Amino acid sequence: ITTHKVHWMMFGTTLGIILACMAIISVLSGFKHEVVKFKSMLVSIVIVLLFQYVFGDPLKFVLLSIDRATWPRQGYVPPMSDVKEDPVRTRRAYLRMQLGMQRSNLHISSKYRNFRLNEQYKLIASDLLIYGRFFICLLCLVTVTRDERLYHNTRIVKLLLMNNHTDYYGLKEVLHMSQLFDFIASALVSAFNSNDGGGSWVHAEQTVLVGVIRLRQLRVKSTILGWDPPDFTDDYYMPDWLLPYRGLHYADKYWRIYEPFTPFSRKIEFLDGLLLNFNHRGFLNLYPELMGYSSLLARGKENSMKVLDYLTEYHWLTLNTTAVFIDFTLYNADENLFSICTLRVEKTPFGSILPAVEVESARLSQNVDEMPYKDLLALLIYVVVLIQYSQALAIRLWYEPDLMKDFWNKMDLVISLLNVVVVILVVLREWLVQKMMKQVAGASKMDFIDFRRPARMHQVTTMTVGFLICITTLRLWRVLQFSSVFKLFTRTLYQAWAGVASTAMVIVFFLVGYSFAVVTINGSNSGNFNSFIKSMVMCMSFSFGFSAQVKPSELFHGGEWLGIMLYAALAFVIAMLLINVFVSMINDYFVMSKTMRDDSRSGQWINFFQFLRVEYTGFFGFFQSLPIFRHNYLRNNRTVSENVERKLAAMDRRRRMASRQKRRFYLYGETIKETDSETKYRDRGEKLVKMSQLLQTQMQLLDSLLNEEEEEAEKKKEKEKGKKEPKKKGVSKRRDKEES
């Protein structure tokens, strides 16, 4: 059996298997399905393929390796060419292969013979092929899955809760702690139509309240303030904050009466301690989340008002109250969107309060079969590319463990591990969401359903994805090292880091001193300079040109002349002097690195794109053979000799112009170096020799083709003669018989 037949048999077998599978799918399943079912089927198929790609293929190769190592045997490998082929055709195939090699070698010059640089370019090309696909797919996935409606929902909910409206007044109008219950009654109880238990919001019927609203306050033992942070109490009290606490046997039955005066920090679960153990950063202090005294409202308006009347009667808010948090969750059924809201009210030492609204919007209950086609396609492509990226990294580190010492390989490993962490976080978030959904289905009207657990997990996942994007973008630095500009910039940073760090340290010291001075003088009268961190940020923004946020009048609260001195120091010393010194130093190192690079260019090696042009000649040749890239001959009313003369004259002019431009780069008026002229002369000679060899090979191939045509013509003539001779012999025999 010949090689050609073996290849056709393999192709026919593969095509038959594919057609048989398609026929079975069409008979048993069909092609018309609902959208959700079709997406589920597509996801199932992809999961099976990924399982085979990740686990099936490695297991198969392990079993085959054990089999071959235990019972070695010789397998049949079909030859690339048949031994009994025509020697003329074999010779012609060899000439064609040699002709392709000579055409490729025609692009190779002496600049290509820096083998160390070629190996570096080859590694960059392979890295660019693997990493470039991963980076592009990651950016596409992040771009496609981002939803602008989350931002608009967060902004609108904050405005509705903070500002005044027709039905109720906003949180910013609450100026004293005694007004807080009135705000809750109007903005949270009456606004959700809670008499019928529906929980729809007055601003949007499709937005409902999930569970009930929880009130939580943090108290201090003593109202005397000092330099230390507030000491929040965690003791048990009787109603009206009476001591001593007495554990009554009917307290569990009447928990609504005793719960607002007992701490809930001793009833937290493990997941709460893991996900919600953080501090709220307020205007004045840091407030722990898993501490304080809580009270739950009801679903109905009447019962909620009874709870508020009870809390008012027994003085739940007193002078010891430091901060009050109002937690609830909204769900938009049309957008499948959760809004986790936290309203914070801080009491100042002056008796007034500082309000704040925190809203986090997230799509927590979105399944894979509910994703749009573009999101699903981007996700599937990213998973496949990620597996290829991780597989290439694993193979490289398996065969060369010493590469683990390289910084960029460590970064590749971190990128792969971060992807695994993101997958684990997504699975945990889905598990928490399903758990919360079951709690919603079986919850009573008096339960507080805390969606902050999956929201916190969603936030951690988003932060991990952001960190993954940062690491991946930083990894792009190595891929871009083929560019001379990036090499120059890397060398500049390497040489200038000591001087730049020293100058930056001087600037930071000056900014710190200036920020302390501005906070001390103007902090009590300016919102931009009331804290050291805000003052530092404002000074840096002004130094880098963002002067719209800083007004000169904010620096004149300590007096006119002192304000002029502060503004002059900020505008001239920091913004003009120190920043310009910093930039000038980097510029000097950049010029020095560029001079060193130009002086070290003795061989004038090829760049990365020239390497690709030579290395992947077939790829570029395919595009050049397309009709849109072909250049037809235009006569322009001239003869061929005239066009050739014009072309040669234009080439001579461009060559002279290039030589004149190159002379400008040499110092002291020197002419072109002898090494460059010798290199060009040698390259031209080598190119002529290669052209002669190429023409000779073409002539041999043409001679073979012409000889084949002549042989075929002679064979046809011989066949025709062979057909005519039997007829002549038959006629002569008849004549002989007649004569006899």
Sequence and secondary structure as in RCSB ss.txt:
>XXXX:A:sequence
ITTHKVHWMMFGTTLGIILACMAIISVLSGFKHEVVKFKSMLVSIVIVLLFQYVFGDPLKFVLLSIDRATWPRQG
YVPPMSDVKEDPVRTRRAYLRMQLGMQRSNLHISSKYRNFRLNEQYKLIASDLLIYGRFFICLLCLVTVTRDERL
YHNTRIVKLLLMNNHTDYYGLKEVLHMSQLFDFIASALVSAFNSNDGGGSWVHAEQTVLVGVIRLRQLRVKSTIL
GWDPPDFTDDYYMPDWLLPYRGLHYADKYWRIYEPFTPFSRKIEFLDGLLLNFNHRGFLNLYPELMGYSSLLARG
KENSMKVLDYLTEYHWLTLNTTAVFIDFTLYNADENLFSICTLRVEKTPFGSILPAVEVESARLSQNVDEMPYKD
LLALLIYVVVLIQYSQALAIRLWYEPDLMKDFWNKMDLVISLLNVVVVILVVLREWLVQKMMKQVAGASKMDFID
FRRPARMHQVTTMTVGFLICITTLRLWRVLQFSSVFKLFTRTLYQAWAGVASTAMVIVFFLVGYSFAVVTINGSN
SGNFNSFIKSMVMCMSFSFGFSAQVKPSELFHGGEWLGIMLYAALAFVIAMLLINVFVSMINDYFVMSKTMRDDS
RSGQWINFFQFLRVEYTGFFGFFQSLPIFRHNYLRNNRTVSENVERKLAAMDRRRRMASRQKRRFYLYGETIKET
DSETKYRDRGEKLVKMSQLLQTQMQLLDSLLNEEEEEAEKKKEKEKGKKEPKKKGVSKRRDKEES
>XXXX:A:secstr
  HHHHHHHHHHHHHHHHHHHHHHHHHHT S   HHHHHHHHHHHHHHHHHIIIIIHHHHHHHHHHHHHHS    
    SS TTS HHHHHHHHHHHHHHHHHHHTT  GGGG HHHHHHHHHHHHHHHHHHHHHHHHHHHHHHH  HHH
HHHHHHHHHHHHS  SSS  GGG  BGGGHHHHIIIIIIGGGTTTTT  B SS TTEEEEEEEEEEEEEBS S  
 SS   B     BTTTBSS    TTTTTTHHHHGGGSBSGGG  HHHHHHS  EEE SSSEEESS SEEEE  SS
HHHHHHHHHHHHHTT S TTEEEEEEEEEEEETTTTEEEEEEEEEEE TTSBEEEEEEEEEE  S  GGGS HHH
HHHHHHHHHHHHHHHHHHHHHHHH GGGGGSHHHHHHHHHHHHHHHHHHHHHHHHHHHHHHHHHHHH  TT    
THHHHHHHHHHHHHHHHHHHHHHHHHHHHGGGSHHHHHHHHHHHHHHHHHHHHHHHHHHHHHHHHHHHHHHHTTT
 STTSSHHHHHHHHHHHHTT TTS  GGGG TT HHHHHHHHHIIIIIIIIIIHHHHHHHHHHHHHHHHHHHHHT
 SS    HHHHHHHHTHHHHHHHHTSGGG      TT  HHHHHHHHHHHHHHHHHHHHHHHHTTSGGG    HH
HHHHHHHHHHHHHHHHHHHHHHHHHHHHHHHHHHHHHHHHHHHHHHHHHHHHHHHHHHHHHHHH 
